[in-house]
Amino acid sequence: MRILVLGGTRFFGLQLVHRLVEEGHQVTVLTRGRTSAPLPPSVERLVADRQQAAALREAVGARTWDVVIDNIGFTAEDSRLAVEVFAGRAGRFFFTSTAAVYSCLEGAVNPYREDDTERLPERARARENPQLAYGFGKLEAERVLQRAYRERGFPITILRLPIVIGPRDHTLRAYSYWVRLKDRAPLILPDGGRVDWRFIYSGDAVRAFLRLLEEERSIGQVYNFAQEEIVSVREFVKLSAEILGTEVETVDIPLQWLRAQRIEPVFSPYSIPRSWIVDISKAQRELGWRSTPWREWMRASIEWFEREYHGPPPENYFHRAEELQLIQRWRQMTAT
Ligand SMILES: NC(=O)c1ccc[n+]([C@@H]2O[C@H](COP(=O)([O-])OP(=O)(O)OC[C@H]3O[C@@H](n4cnc5c(N)ncnc54)[C@H](OP(=O)(O)O)[C@@H]3O)[C@@H](O)[C@H]2O)c1
């Protein structure tokens, strides 16, 4: 198939491009051309800022693709422009969305289901909350695409992904734990790391796209994709330590106490106030979705970072000394 990827030079987007080429597809990548990436030689490059209408139109010209994958759409405006430019030029249009859309809904409960966004109202004043801006942007981007599907048959499929972990993860969220485990000093677990997650391995995110390519019936559909296992932050840390071969000393501190001290738990990026579990039964039922076993992909991801990552530590690690002081303070306070 002829496939255009908007993005595709950073994290799982890059992995996706490699897999598509391996599968024999003819791949074109559209980016601003700022980020250098080890793309396969057969990949064609188009250069444009996808948010600049004239530049995007010019780069795309009169060309057509069997599938366009929008891996870098974030707002309603991004989607409006995509519909305008790709209507009649894309046999199918995949949109990479996020499980963060569920945080914008009033009354959403775990496990989050695809139709929650149809059934539930938006949270009051959520639009003004900067922490929800990303989720809202994606939700609105999805809604523009869904309207285009209903009104003019624009052939969308929406993938909602939770936190993606794997090689090249530029967010360094998982690495925030690994770098701490490696320095062997204690690690704070807000609320004891009891929050549960379903993550997704980057290799599995890529497999989700490949699976959807085979499935014409997924046009007009939204799918959650994630790992099957539900794991707590504590389990994540424990398994990480086991793979890294380190002893882990965790210090449980209530999130509420941290917040009362005006301390954001940036040192534990997966510690959020409540569990975040997406329902994957639709993908299991309709697409036969199976995820790579958790232990397996955690090992592959950690080993990649051990071997290949030579960049700086995450920003949250620059304040490690203060974190250790905080541990001391907490211990003094709670010593009996
Ligand atoms: N990471 C997660 O945990 C997670 C979770 C859920 C969903 N997602 C979604 O995953 C997607 C990102 O995946 P990825 O990190 O693998 O990205 P990617 O597909 O590799 O794309 C990133 C590339 O897009 C290019 N780009 C950025 N802005 C652009 C613009 N305005 N116009 C043209 N090109 C642009 C950049 O290259 P240039 O600098 O050269 O332009 C960048 O290297 C996002 O949609 C995100 O919401 C991520």
The ligand as an SDF file (V2000), in Angstrom:
LIG
                    3D

 48 52  0  0  0  0  0  0  0  0999 V2000
    4.0910    9.0310   24.1820 N   0  0  0  0  0  0  0  0  0  0  0  0
    2.9570    8.5920   24.7100 C   0  0  0  0  0  0  0  0  0  0  0  0
    2.9300    8.0540   25.8270 O   0  0  0  0  0  0  0  0  0  0  0  0
    1.6630    8.7570   23.9360 C   0  0  0  0  0  0  0  0  0  0  0  0
    0.4770    8.2650   24.4940 C   0  0  0  0  0  0  0  0  0  0  0  0
   -0.7140    8.3620   23.7630 C   0  0  0  0  0  0  0  0  0  0  0  0
   -0.6960    8.9600   22.5210 C   0  0  0  0  0  0  0  0  0  0  0  0
    0.4720    9.4740   22.0210 N   0  0  0  0  0  0  0  0  0  0  0  0
    0.4530   10.1480   20.7120 C   0  0  0  0  0  0  0  0  0  0  0  0
    1.5390    9.6780   19.9210 O   0  0  0  0  0  0  0  0  0  0  0  0
    1.8290   10.6550   18.9400 C   0  0  0  0  0  0  0  0  0  0  0  0
    3.3070   10.9520   18.8880 C   0  0  0  0  0  0  0  0  0  0  0  0
    4.0140    9.7910   18.5610 O   0  0  0  0  0  0  0  0  0  0  0  0
    5.6080    9.8690   18.3140 P   0  0  0  0  0  0  0  0  0  0  0  0
    6.2270   10.5500   19.4790 O   0  0  0  0  0  0  0  0  0  0  0  0
    6.0190    8.5130   17.9160 O   0  0  0  0  0  0  0  0  0  0  0  0
    5.7230   10.9040   17.1060 O   0  0  0  0  0  0  0  0  0  0  0  0
    6.2110   10.6750   15.6080 P   0  0  0  0  0  0  0  0  0  0  0  0
    5.1880   10.0070   14.7810 O   0  0  0  0  0  0  0  0  0  0  0  0
    7.5660   10.0930   15.6010 O   0  0  0  0  0  0  0  0  0  0  0  0
    6.2350   12.1880   15.1050 O   0  0  0  0  0  0  0  0  0  0  0  0
    7.0720   13.1220   15.6890 C   0  0  0  0  0  0  0  0  0  0  0  0
    7.6950   13.9300   14.5940 C   0  0  0  0  0  0  0  0  0  0  0  0
    6.7160   14.7900   14.0160 O   0  0  0  0  0  0  0  0  0  0  0  0
    7.3380   15.9490   13.5050 C   0  0  0  0  0  0  0  0  0  0  0  0
    6.4570   17.1030   13.7450 N   0  0  0  0  0  0  0  0  0  0  0  0
    6.1150   17.6470   14.9420 C   0  0  0  0  0  0  0  0  0  0  0  0
    5.3040   18.7160   14.7580 N   0  0  0  0  0  0  0  0  0  0  0  0
    5.1280   18.8250   13.4180 C   0  0  0  0  0  0  0  0  0  0  0  0
    4.3820   19.7170   12.5960 C   0  0  0  0  0  0  0  0  0  0  0  0
    3.6810   20.7300   13.1190 N   0  0  0  0  0  0  0  0  0  0  0  0
    4.4050   19.5240   11.2680 N   0  0  0  0  0  0  0  0  0  0  0  0
    5.1210   18.5120   10.7110 C   0  0  0  0  0  0  0  0  0  0  0  0
    5.8560   17.6500   11.4350 N   0  0  0  0  0  0  0  0  0  0  0  0
    5.8500   17.8040   12.7680 C   0  0  0  0  0  0  0  0  0  0  0  0
    8.6640   16.1020   14.2530 C   0  0  0  0  0  0  0  0  0  0  0  0
    9.7200   16.1760   13.2980 O   0  0  0  0  0  0  0  0  0  0  0  0
   10.2120   17.6600   12.8590 P   0  0  0  0  0  0  0  0  0  0  0  0
   10.7120   18.2790   14.1290 O   0  0  0  0  0  0  0  0  0  0  0  0
   11.2760   17.3800   11.8570 O   0  0  0  0  0  0  0  0  0  0  0  0
    9.0270   18.3590   12.2980 O   0  0  0  0  0  0  0  0  0  0  0  0
    8.7690   14.8560   15.1150 C   0  0  0  0  0  0  0  0  0  0  0  0
   10.0290   14.2260   15.0470 O   0  0  0  0  0  0  0  0  0  0  0  0
    1.0400   11.9040   19.3460 C   0  0  0  0  0  0  0  0  0  0  0  0
   -0.1200   11.9910   18.5600 O   0  0  0  0  0  0  0  0  0  0  0  0
    0.6980   11.6380   20.7980 C   0  0  0  0  0  0  0  0  0  0  0  0
   -0.4450   12.3390   21.1990 O   0  0  0  0  0  0  0  0  0  0  0  0
    1.6400    9.3810   22.6970 C   0  0  0  0  0  0  0  0  0  0  0  0
  1  2  1  0
  2  3  2  0
  2  4  1  0
  4  5  1  0
  4 48  2  0
  5  6  2  0
  6  7  1  0
  7  8  2  0
  8  9  1  0
  8 48  1  0
  9 10  1  0
  9 46  1  0
 10 11  1  0
 11 12  1  0
 11 44  1  0
 12 13  1  0
 13 14  1  0
 14 15  2  0
 14 16  1  0
 14 17  1  0
 17 18  1  0
 18 19  2  0
 18 20  1  0
 18 21  1  0
 21 22  1  0
 22 23  1  0
 23 24  1  0
 23 42  1  0
 24 25  1  0
 25 26  1  0
 25 36  1  0
 26 27  1  0
 26 35  1  0
 27 28  2  0
 28 29  1  0
 29 30  1  0
 29 35  2  0
 30 31  1  0
 30 32  2  0
 32 33  1  0
 33 34  2  0
 34 35  1  0
 36 37  1  0
 36 42  1  0
 37 38  1  0
 38 39  2  0
 38 40  1  0
 38 41  1  0
 42 43  1  0
 44 45  1  0
 44 46  1  0
 46 47  1  0
M  CHG  2   8   1  16  -1
M  END
$$$$
